Amino acid sequence: LVFSGLVGAGRTEVMMTLFGAMHRDAGEVILNGKPLHVTSPHVAISNKIVYIPEDRKKLGLDLRAKISDNIALGALDMLCNKFGFVNQKAEQQLCQKQKQKFRIKTNDMSLPANSLSGGNQQKVVLAKWLARDVDVLILDEPTRGIDVGATEFIRKKLVELSRSGIAVLLVSADLNEVMELSDSLIVMQGGHIAAYFEDTKELTDDQMGEYMLGLKQQPAEQIRRVCHD
């Protein structure tokens, strides 16, 4: 499910609310048919919901920490024994596995994360969260500001994850990315849902632009009915 819209449309706020990083004023979150009270990121993670933020340098990584430490951080609860000590052998195995799986280009996992290119930094963020069992993966502009090769790899990885049964919620303003990756699409404008499409095969760039700019909007009742279904 792709969330698209212009900057300021409210997409990031929705994602952060689903992850428990922002307070929910109204509505409810339903996961697997049951209401879920996501009061903090800890609650979200405990329910297998993870969030990859738009700003990887400030919110996604500790750039001064080792690459391996950044990856292990997402699965720290699984790497520690009951006394809180990290199983270093298990940590090393996990990091090497994630390095290969996400094709992180480095010869030394003990280097700081800021030694990597932007694309490889983003791969580390993905590797960190997908080191654990995930049911819902939320990504906010994951290919912004990275090279073509890393962009193609991440897009293919998202398709692979979706086909494996993980629910992927993707925020993107890149129309090519929206059309390539979306099974269904929500267009946001001014903090509201302007349109919801269960199928984007017949949707054109011009139509997308009209909804993003607020020139068109589906009837509220239609949006509620389709979203609920």
Salt bridges, closest charged atoms under 4 A:
ASP25 OD1 - HIS23 NE2 3.83
GLU54 OE2 - ARG144 NH1 2.36
ASP77 OD1 - ARG132 NH1 3.04
ASP133 OD2 - LYS48 NZ 2.84
GLU141 OE2 - ARG11 NH1 3.26
GLU141 OE2 - ARG144 NH2 3.18
GLU160 OE2 - LYS157 NZ 3.37
ASP174 OD2 - ARG155 NH2 3.34
GLU177 OE2 - ARG155 NE 2.90
GLU180 OE1 - ARG155 NH1 3.45
GLU210 OE1 - LYS216 NZ 3.90
GLU221 OE1 - ARG224 NH2 2.87
